[in-house]
Amino acid sequence: MYVILLPDGTLRVPHGVLDDEVIAQGYVEVRPGDPDYDRLRPGAITAEEMESKRATWRAGDEDLLRMFEQYKAATEDQSP
């Protein structure tokens, strides 16, 4: 997960909770002036950069699925 810089300067920061009964993942917003803002800001990416990463991942998913289907077809042909 990535720290995302929103247009108004707010950072959307990944946050997870793990205890005996709950596992949750989400984001918290950190605004300028927050004690953690200066530490988190240098590694943040814009929402547009995040969308570009998602598009690349989706394109990679299509390639991976195609390769799997080719492998599956090849191994099925060799089955007894």
TIVO-2410 file (N, C-alpha, C; in nm, 3 decimals):
# residues 80
REC num residu      c1      c2      c3 atome chaine
REC   1      M   0.084  -0.117   0.000     N      A
REC   1      M   0.000   0.000   0.000    CA      A
REC   1      M   0.089   0.124   0.000     C      A
REC   2      Y   0.038   0.228  -0.058     N      A
REC   2      Y   0.115   0.350  -0.077    CA      A
REC   2      Y   0.053   0.466  -0.002     C      A
REC   3      V   0.135   0.563   0.036     N      A
REC   3      V   0.088   0.690   0.088    CA      A
REC   3      V   0.050   0.774  -0.034     C      A
REC   4      I  -0.073   0.825  -0.036     N      A
REC   4      I  -0.123   0.898  -0.152    CA      A
REC   4      I  -0.141   1.045  -0.114     C      A
REC   5      L  -0.084   1.132  -0.198     N      A
REC   5      L  -0.096   1.276  -0.180    CA      A
REC   5      L  -0.220   1.324  -0.253     C      A
REC   6      L  -0.318   1.377  -0.179     N      A
REC   6      L  -0.440   1.428  -0.238    CA      A
REC   6      L  -0.419   1.572  -0.285     C      A
REC   7      P  -0.504   1.619  -0.375     N      A
REC   7      P  -0.486   1.754  -0.431    CA      A
REC   7      P  -0.480   1.867  -0.327     C      A
REC   8      D  -0.547   1.849  -0.214     N      A
REC   8      D  -0.546   1.954  -0.112    CA      A
REC   8      D  -0.425   1.945  -0.017     C      A
REC   9      G  -0.332   1.852  -0.045     N      A
REC   9      G  -0.213   1.837   0.038    CA      A
REC   9      G  -0.226   1.732   0.147     C      A
REC  10      T  -0.347   1.681   0.167     N      A
REC  10      T  -0.369   1.576   0.266    CA      A
REC  10      T  -0.304   1.447   0.218     C      A
REC  11      L  -0.249   1.371   0.311     N      A
REC  11      L  -0.193   1.240   0.279    CA      A
REC  11      L  -0.293   1.132   0.320     C      A
REC  12      R  -0.316   1.037   0.233     N      A
REC  12      R  -0.396   0.919   0.266    CA      A
REC  12      R  -0.296   0.807   0.295     C      A
REC  13      V  -0.293   0.765   0.422     N      A
REC  13      V  -0.189   0.674   0.471    CA      A
REC  13      V  -0.251   0.539   0.505     C      A
REC  14      P  -0.191   0.429   0.456     N      A
REC  14      P  -0.242   0.296   0.490    CA      A
REC  14      P  -0.237   0.273   0.641     C      A
REC  15      H  -0.340   0.205   0.690     N      A
REC  15      H  -0.347   0.177   0.833    CA      A
REC  15      H  -0.413   0.040   0.850     C      A
REC  16      G  -0.355  -0.042   0.934     N      A
REC  16      G  -0.411  -0.174   0.959    CA      A
REC  16      G  -0.436  -0.197   1.106     C      A
REC  17      V  -0.533  -0.283   1.134     N      A
REC  17      V  -0.566  -0.321   1.271    CA      A
REC  17      V  -0.567  -0.472   1.276     C      A
REC  18      L  -0.500  -0.526   1.376     N      A
REC  18      L  -0.495  -0.671   1.394    CA      A
REC  18      L  -0.509  -0.700   1.543     C      A
REC  19      D  -0.612  -0.773   1.579     N      A
REC  19      D  -0.623  -0.821   1.716    CA      A
REC  19      D  -0.679  -0.963   1.712     C      A
REC  20      D  -0.722  -1.015   1.823     N      A
REC  20      D  -0.765  -1.155   1.830    CA      A
REC  20      D  -0.885  -1.186   1.739     C      A
REC  21      E  -0.970  -1.087   1.713     N      A
REC  21      E  -1.092  -1.115   1.638    CA      A
REC  21      E  -1.106  -1.035   1.509     C      A
REC  22      V  -1.024  -0.934   1.490     N      A
REC  22      V  -1.043  -0.844   1.377    CA      A
REC  22      V  -0.913  -0.824   1.300     C      A
REC  23      I  -0.924  -0.832   1.169     N      A
REC  23      I  -0.815  -0.792   1.080    CA      A
REC  23      I  -0.877  -0.691   0.984     C      A
REC  24      A  -0.823  -0.570   0.983     N      A
REC  24      A  -0.879  -0.466   0.898    CA      A
REC  24      A  -0.768  -0.383   0.836     C      A
REC  25      Q  -0.790  -0.341   0.713     N      A
REC  25      Q  -0.697  -0.252   0.646    CA      A
REC  25      Q  -0.776  -0.137   0.586     C      A
REC  26      G  -0.718  -0.021   0.591     N      A
REC  26      G  -0.783   0.098   0.537    CA      A
REC  26      G  -0.683   0.211   0.529     C      A
REC  27      Y  -0.733   0.332   0.525     N      A
REC  27      Y  -0.649   0.450   0.518    CA      A
REC  27      Y  -0.691   0.550   0.626     C      A
REC  28      V  -0.596   0.626   0.674     N      A
REC  28      V  -0.624   0.742   0.759    CA      A
REC  28      V  -0.570   0.864   0.685     C      A
REC  29      E  -0.630   0.979   0.712     N      A
REC  29      E  -0.584   1.101   0.647    CA      A
REC  29      E  -0.496   1.181   0.743     C      A
REC  30      V  -0.382   1.223   0.693     N      A
REC  30      V  -0.285   1.301   0.770    CA      A
REC  30      V  -0.271   1.436   0.699     C      A
REC  31      R  -0.300   1.542   0.772     N      A
REC  31      R  -0.299   1.676   0.713    CA      A
REC  31      R  -0.170   1.751   0.746     C      A
REC  32      P  -0.136   1.851   0.665     N      A
REC  32      P  -0.020   1.934   0.698    CA      A
REC  32      P  -0.033   1.986   0.842     C      A
REC  33      G   0.078   1.985   0.913     N      A
REC  33      G   0.076   2.025   1.054    CA      A
REC  33      G   0.072   1.907   1.148     C      A
REC  34      D   0.029   1.791   1.099     N      A
REC  34      D   0.030   1.669   1.180    CA      A
REC  34      D   0.175   1.631   1.206     C      A
REC  35      P   0.206   1.581   1.325     N      A
REC  35      P   0.345   1.545   1.356    CA      A
REC  35      P   0.409   1.446   1.258     C      A
REC  36      D   0.332   1.359   1.196     N      A
REC  36      D   0.387   1.259   1.104    CA      A
REC  36      D   0.392   1.308   0.959     C      A
REC  37      Y   0.333   1.423   0.929     N      A
REC  37      Y   0.322   1.469   0.791    CA      A
REC  37      Y   0.459   1.481   0.723     C      A
REC  38      D   0.552   1.551   0.786     N      A
REC  38      D   0.684   1.573   0.724    CA      A
REC  38      D   0.761   1.444   0.702     C      A
REC  39      R   0.737   1.345   0.785     N      A
REC  39      R   0.804   1.216   0.770    CA      A
REC  39      R   0.744   1.136   0.655     C      A
REC  40      L   0.613   1.146   0.637     N      A
REC  40      L   0.543   1.065   0.536    CA      A
REC  40      L   0.540   1.130   0.397     C      A
REC  41      R   0.545   1.261   0.390     N      A
REC  41      R   0.528   1.333   0.263    CA      A
REC  41      R   0.630   1.296   0.155     C      A
REC  42      P   0.759   1.280   0.186     N      A
REC  42      P   0.856   1.253   0.078    CA      A
REC  42      P   0.828   1.124  -0.002     C      A
REC  43      G   0.769   1.025   0.059     N      A
REC  43      G   0.743   0.899  -0.010    CA      A
REC  43      G   0.606   0.890  -0.075     C      A
REC  44      A   0.526   0.997  -0.064     N      A
REC  44      A   0.389   0.992  -0.116    CA      A
REC  44      A   0.387   1.001  -0.269     C      A
REC  45      I   0.285   0.938  -0.326     N      A
REC  45      I   0.262   0.949  -0.470    CA      A
REC  45      I   0.125   1.015  -0.492     C      A
REC  46      T   0.106   1.075  -0.607     N      A
REC  46      T  -0.022   1.139  -0.635    CA      A
REC  46      T  -0.127   1.033  -0.669     C      A
REC  47      A  -0.252   1.075  -0.665     N      A
REC  47      A  -0.361   0.984  -0.702    CA      A
REC  47      A  -0.347   0.938  -0.847     C      A
REC  48      E  -0.297   1.028  -0.933     N      A
REC  48      E  -0.277   0.991  -1.074    CA      A
REC  48      E  -0.168   0.885  -1.087     C      A
REC  49      E  -0.059   0.899  -1.010     N      A
REC  49      E   0.047   0.798  -1.012    CA      A
REC  49      E  -0.005   0.664  -0.961     C      A
REC  50      M  -0.093   0.667  -0.860     N      A
REC  50      M  -0.150   0.544  -0.807    CA      A
REC  50      M  -0.237   0.477  -0.911     C      A
REC  51      E  -0.316   0.555  -0.984     N      A
REC  51      E  -0.401   0.498  -1.088    CA      A
REC  51      E  -0.317   0.439  -1.200     C      A
REC  52      S  -0.205   0.503  -1.233     N      A
REC  52      S  -0.115   0.449  -1.334    CA      A
REC  52      S  -0.058   0.315  -1.290     C      A
REC  53      K  -0.021   0.304  -1.163     N      A
REC  53      K   0.028   0.176  -1.110    CA      A
REC  53      K  -0.080   0.069  -1.121     C      A
REC  54      R  -0.204   0.104  -1.085     N      A
REC  54      R  -0.314   0.007  -1.093    CA      A
REC  54      R  -0.335  -0.040  -1.236     C      A
REC  55      A  -0.328   0.052  -1.331     N      A
REC  55      A  -0.346   0.015  -1.472    CA      A
REC  55      A  -0.235  -0.080  -1.516     C      A
REC  56      T  -0.112  -0.055  -1.473     N      A
REC  56      T  -0.001  -0.143  -1.506    CA      A
REC  56      T  -0.022  -0.282  -1.445     C      A
REC  57      W  -0.069  -0.285  -1.321     N      A
REC  57      W  -0.095  -0.415  -1.257    CA      A
REC  57      W  -0.204  -0.491  -1.331     C      A
REC  58      R  -0.311  -0.420  -1.370     N      A
REC  58      R  -0.420  -0.487  -1.443    CA      A
REC  58      R  -0.370  -0.542  -1.577     C      A
REC  59      A  -0.287  -0.466  -1.645     N      A
REC  59      A  -0.230  -0.513  -1.772    CA      A
REC  59      A  -0.144  -0.636  -1.747     C      A
REC  60      G  -0.068  -0.635  -1.640     N      A
REC  60      G   0.014  -0.750  -1.605    CA      A
REC  60      G  -0.070  -0.871  -1.569     C      A
REC  61      D  -0.185  -0.847  -1.508     N      A
REC  61      D  -0.276  -0.956  -1.475    CA      A
REC  61      D  -0.323  -1.027  -1.601     C      A
REC  62      E  -0.351  -0.950  -1.706     N      A
REC  62      E  -0.396  -1.009  -1.832    CA      A
REC  62      E  -0.287  -1.097  -1.892     C      A
REC  63      D  -0.162  -1.050  -1.888     N      A
REC  63      D  -0.050  -1.129  -1.939    CA      A
REC  63      D  -0.033  -1.256  -1.858     C      A
REC  64      L  -0.042  -1.244  -1.727     N      A
REC  64      L  -0.026  -1.360  -1.639    CA      A
REC  64      L  -0.137  -1.462  -1.664     C      A
REC  65      L  -0.260  -1.415  -1.678     N      A
REC  65      L  -0.371  -1.506  -1.706    CA      A
REC  65      L  -0.351  -1.578  -1.839     C      A
REC  66      R  -0.307  -1.506  -1.942     N      A
REC  66      R  -0.281  -1.567  -2.072    CA      A
REC  66      R  -0.174  -1.675  -2.061     C      A
REC  67      M  -0.066  -1.646  -1.989     N      A
REC  67      M   0.042  -1.745  -1.973    CA      A
REC  67      M  -0.008  -1.867  -1.897     C      A
REC  68      F  -0.091  -1.846  -1.795     N      A
REC  68      F  -0.146  -1.958  -1.720    CA      A
REC  68      F  -0.235  -2.045  -1.808     C      A
REC  69      E  -0.320  -1.980  -1.887     N      A
REC  69      E  -0.409  -2.056  -1.975    CA      A
REC  69      E  -0.330  -2.137  -2.077     C      A
REC  70      Q  -0.220  -2.082  -2.127     N      A
REC  70      Q  -0.134  -2.157  -2.220    CA      A
REC  70      Q  -0.071  -2.277  -2.149     C      A
REC  71      Y  -0.022  -2.254  -2.028     N      A
REC  71      Y   0.037  -2.364  -1.949    CA      A
REC  71      Y  -0.067  -2.472  -1.922     C      A
REC  72      K  -0.185  -2.429  -1.880     N      A
REC  72      K  -0.292  -2.524  -1.848    CA      A
REC  72      K  -0.328  -2.608  -1.970     C      A
REC  73      A  -0.342  -2.543  -2.084     N      A
REC  73      A  -0.376  -2.616  -2.208    CA      A
REC  73      A  -0.264  -2.716  -2.244     C      A
REC  74      A  -0.140  -2.675  -2.228     N      A
REC  74      A  -0.027  -2.762  -2.261    CA      A
REC  74      A  -0.020  -2.883  -2.168     C      A
REC  75      T  -0.048  -2.864  -2.040     N      A
REC  75      T  -0.041  -2.976  -1.946    CA      A
REC  75      T  -0.162  -3.068  -1.959     C      A
REC  76      E  -0.276  -3.015  -1.998     N      A
REC  76      E  -0.393  -3.099  -2.020    CA      A
REC  76      E  -0.372  -3.192  -2.139     C      A
REC  77      D  -0.300  -3.143  -2.241     N      A
REC  77      D  -0.271  -3.226  -2.358    CA      A
REC  77      D  -0.183  -3.344  -2.322     C      A
REC  78      Q  -0.105  -3.333  -2.215     N      A
REC  78      Q  -0.010  -3.438  -2.175    CA      A
REC  78      Q  -0.067  -3.531  -2.071     C      A
REC  79      S  -0.192  -3.508  -2.027     N      A
REC  79      S  -0.253  -3.592  -1.925    CA      A
REC  79      S  -0.280  -3.731  -1.979     C      A
REC  80      P  -0.270  -3.835  -1.888     N      A
REC  80      P  -0.299  -3.972  -1.934    CA      A
REC  80      P  -0.445  -3.995  -1.960     C      A
***
